[in-house]
């Protein structure tokens, strides 16, 4: 059955099979740590889907025969997809009393066999996790500084939200930097926060995605050629692409009700900095909502492909950017 994250705690009784899926991996991990783990077995075993698929018979035999567990157990399966659906269905149908399953996945569309199974069955729960909104991220920031007994300006709050790219993991990492910096300090100003969160890597990635979406070919290729990028950088670049594509999609939809571009950009939350406005206007002019929707799908697919083929991740990203240029031109 489908259960919202806010209602998950109320639905734990009688349910021991959970699918947590979506873009918000930070909130998924927080849910597991704060809600699920405290209510189930402390004998926790983590698996990757590929690890199970490569030896599925042995995995099922061990689970059914209880040969490698002596007590209650909690199995967490990471990076799950439709490939593992049949194995999980077989295990869940056995209704093993001392077994709790938590299945973690990225974005699953409505046609996903794994998602449909967990949504339809009575003894399973499917919970979707969407991108953190302005209010969610603002709440994390306010709680952090309240506990530190430090006042923070709305300007500082906005820059932290902007640089988190809609992801609480990024935000928490930035807050950790601030926490280490504060030590015995009793206050922090806007300029200090900007410096702490203004790493060259952040600028490099943000500039790359901005220029690529604006079809600024020369500047985009110069950034790629002038920097030594790692496979981790490529994943960050894709996440940044996804964040900015989603922002453009929201702006496009807002423009349907309000044709005043300046007004739509000025009222957007989190606030768009003045230095970004010109390039965002160009992006909105050259990429349609239909193309933005298609790009979202491409970025998600590419992220999975890069994770599976790290040796050619640079080539995959480069080809995607070249394809992006052609999309903007058509």
NORLIN-V946173 format. One record per residue. N is the residue number from 0. RES is the residue in one small letter. SS is DSSP state (~ for helix, > for strand, _ for the rest). Layout:
n:N res:RES ss:SS
n:N res:RES ss:SS
This chain:
n:0 res:x ss:_
n:1 res:x ss:>
n:2 res:x ss:_
n:3 res:x ss:_
n:4 res:x ss:~
n:5 res:x ss:~
n:6 res:x ss:~
n:7 res:x ss:~
n:8 res:x ss:~
n:9 res:x ss:~
n:10 res:x ss:~
n:11 res:x ss:_
n:12 res:x ss:_
n:13 res:x ss:_
n:14 res:x ss:_
n:15 res:x ss:_
n:16 res:x ss:>
n:17 res:x ss:>
n:18 res:x ss:>
n:19 res:x ss:>
n:20 res:x ss:>
n:21 res:x ss:>
n:22 res:x ss:_
n:23 res:x ss:_
n:24 res:x ss:~
n:25 res:x ss:~
n:26 res:x ss:~
n:27 res:x ss:~
n:28 res:x ss:~
n:29 res:x ss:~
n:30 res:x ss:~
n:31 res:x ss:~
n:32 res:x ss:~
n:33 res:x ss:~
n:34 res:x ss:~
n:35 res:x ss:~
n:36 res:x ss:~
n:37 res:x ss:~
n:38 res:x ss:~
n:39 res:x ss:_
n:40 res:x ss:_
n:41 res:x ss:_
n:42 res:x ss:_
n:43 res:x ss:>
n:44 res:x ss:>
n:45 res:x ss:>
n:46 res:x ss:>
n:47 res:x ss:>
n:48 res:x ss:~
n:49 res:x ss:~
n:50 res:x ss:~
n:51 res:x ss:~
n:52 res:x ss:~
n:53 res:x ss:_
n:54 res:x ss:_
n:55 res:x ss:~
n:56 res:x ss:~
n:57 res:x ss:~
n:58 res:x ss:~
n:59 res:x ss:~
n:60 res:x ss:~
n:61 res:x ss:~
n:62 res:x ss:~
n:63 res:x ss:~
n:64 res:x ss:~
n:65 res:x ss:_
n:66 res:x ss:_
n:67 res:x ss:_
n:68 res:x ss:_
n:69 res:x ss:_
n:70 res:x ss:_
n:71 res:x ss:_
n:72 res:x ss:>
n:73 res:x ss:>
n:74 res:x ss:>
n:75 res:x ss:>
n:76 res:x ss:>
n:77 res:x ss:>
n:78 res:x ss:_
n:79 res:x ss:_
n:80 res:x ss:_
n:81 res:x ss:~
n:82 res:x ss:~
n:83 res:x ss:~
n:84 res:x ss:~
n:85 res:x ss:~
n:86 res:x ss:~
n:87 res:x ss:~
n:88 res:x ss:~
n:89 res:x ss:~
n:90 res:x ss:~
n:91 res:x ss:~
n:92 res:x ss:~
n:93 res:x ss:_
n:94 res:x ss:_
n:95 res:x ss:_
n:96 res:x ss:_
n:97 res:x ss:_
n:98 res:x ss:>
n:99 res:x ss:>
n:100 res:x ss:>
n:101 res:x ss:>
n:102 res:x ss:>
n:103 res:x ss:>
n:104 res:x ss:>
n:105 res:x ss:_
n:106 res:x ss:_
n:107 res:x ss:_
n:108 res:x ss:_
n:109 res:x ss:_
n:110 res:x ss:_
n:111 res:x ss:_
n:112 res:x ss:~
n:113 res:x ss:~
n:114 res:x ss:~
n:115 res:x ss:~
n:116 res:x ss:~
n:117 res:x ss:~
n:118 res:x ss:~
n:119 res:x ss:~
n:120 res:x ss:_
n:121 res:x ss:_
n:122 res:x ss:_
n:123 res:x ss:_
n:124 res:x ss:>
n:125 res:x ss:>
n:126 res:x ss:>
n:127 res:x ss:>
n:128 res:x ss:>
n:129 res:x ss:_
n:130 res:x ss:_
n:131 res:x ss:_
n:132 res:x ss:_
n:133 res:x ss:~
n:134 res:x ss:~
n:135 res:x ss:~
n:136 res:x ss:~
n:137 res:x ss:~
n:138 res:x ss:~
n:139 res:x ss:~
n:140 res:x ss:~
n:141 res:x ss:~
n:142 res:x ss:~
n:143 res:x ss:~
n:144 res:x ss:~
n:145 res:x ss:~
n:146 res:x ss:~
n:147 res:x ss:_
n:148 res:x ss:_
n:149 res:x ss:_
n:150 res:x ss:_
n:151 res:x ss:_
n:152 res:x ss:_
n:153 res:x ss:~
n:154 res:x ss:~
n:155 res:x ss:~
n:156 res:x ss:~
n:157 res:x ss:~
n:158 res:x ss:~
n:159 res:x ss:~
n:160 res:x ss:~
n:161 res:x ss:~
n:162 res:x ss:~
n:163 res:x ss:_
n:164 res:x ss:_
n:165 res:x ss:_
n:166 res:x ss:_
n:167 res:x ss:~
n:168 res:x ss:~
n:169 res:x ss:~
n:170 res:x ss:~
n:171 res:x ss:~
n:172 res:x ss:~
n:173 res:x ss:~
n:174 res:x ss:~
n:175 res:x ss:~
n:176 res:x ss:~
n:177 res:x ss:~
n:178 res:x ss:~
n:179 res:x ss:~
n:180 res:x ss:~
n:181 res:x ss:~
n:182 res:x ss:_
n:183 res:x ss:_
n:184 res:x ss:_
n:185 res:x ss:_
n:186 res:x ss:_
n:187 res:x ss:_
n:188 res:x ss:_
n:189 res:x ss:~
n:190 res:x ss:~
n:191 res:x ss:~
n:192 res:x ss:~
n:193 res:x ss:~
n:194 res:x ss:~
n:195 res:x ss:~
n:196 res:x ss:~
n:197 res:x ss:_
n:198 res:x ss:_
n:199 res:x ss:~
n:200 res:x ss:~
n:201 res:x ss:~
n:202 res:x ss:~
n:203 res:x ss:~
n:204 res:x ss:~
n:205 res:x ss:~
n:206 res:x ss:~
n:207 res:x ss:~
n:208 res:x ss:~
n:209 res:x ss:~
n:210 res:x ss:~
n:211 res:x ss:~
n:212 res:x ss:~
n:213 res:x ss:_
n:214 res:x ss:_
n:215 res:x ss:_
n:216 res:x ss:~
n:217 res:x ss:~
n:218 res:x ss:~
n:219 res:x ss:~
n:220 res:x ss:~
n:221 res:x ss:~
n:222 res:x ss:~
n:223 res:x ss:~
n:224 res:x ss:~
n:225 res:x ss:~
n:226 res:x ss:_
n:227 res:x ss:_
n:228 res:x ss:_
n:229 res:x ss:_
n:230 res:x ss:~
n:231 res:x ss:~
n:232 res:x ss:~
n:233 res:x ss:~
n:234 res:x ss:~
n:235 res:x ss:~
n:236 res:x ss:~
n:237 res:x ss:~
n:238 res:x ss:~
n:239 res:x ss:~
n:240 res:x ss:~
n:241 res:x ss:~
n:242 res:x ss:~
n:243 res:x ss:~
n:244 res:x ss:~
n:245 res:x ss:~
n:246 res:x ss:~
n:247 res:x ss:~
n:248 res:x ss:~
n:249 res:x ss:~
n:250 res:x ss:~
n:251 res:x ss:~
n:252 res:x ss:~
n:253 res:x ss:~
n:254 res:x ss:~
n:255 res:x ss:~
n:256 res:x ss:~
n:257 res:x ss:_
n:258 res:x ss:_
n:259 res:x ss:_
n:260 res:x ss:~
n:261 res:x ss:~
n:262 res:x ss:~
n:263 res:x ss:~
n:264 res:x ss:~
n:265 res:x ss:~
n:266 res:x ss:_
n:267 res:x ss:_
n:268 res:x ss:_
n:269 res:x ss:_
n:270 res:x ss:_
n:271 res:x ss:_
n:272 res:x ss:_
n:273 res:x ss:~
n:274 res:x ss:~
n:275 res:x ss:~
n:276 res:x ss:~
n:277 res:x ss:~
n:278 res:x ss:~
n:279 res:x ss:~
n:280 res:x ss:~
n:281 res:x ss:~
n:282 res:x ss:~
n:283 res:x ss:~
n:284 res:x ss:~
n:285 res:x ss:~
n:286 res:x ss:_
n:287 res:x ss:_
n:288 res:x ss:~
n:289 res:x ss:~
n:290 res:x ss:~
n:291 res:x ss:~
n:292 res:x ss:~
n:293 res:x ss:~
n:294 res:x ss:~
n:295 res:x ss:~
n:296 res:x ss:~
n:297 res:x ss:~
n:298 res:x ss:~
n:299 res:x ss:~
n:300 res:x ss:~
n:301 res:x ss:~
n:302 res:x ss:~
n:303 res:x ss:~
n:304 res:x ss:~
n:305 res:x ss:~
n:306 res:x ss:~
n:307 res:x ss:~
n:308 res:x ss:_
n:309 res:x ss:~
n:310 res:x ss:~
n:311 res:x ss:~
n:312 res:x ss:~
n:313 res:x ss:~
n:314 res:x ss:~
n:315 res:x ss:~
n:316 res:x ss:~
n:317 res:x ss:~
n:318 res:x ss:~
n:319 res:x ss:~
n:320 res:x ss:~
n:321 res:x ss:~
n:322 res:x ss:~
n:323 res:x ss:~
n:324 res:x ss:~
n:325 res:x ss:~
n:326 res:x ss:~
n:327 res:x ss:~
n:328 res:x ss:~
n:329 res:x ss:_
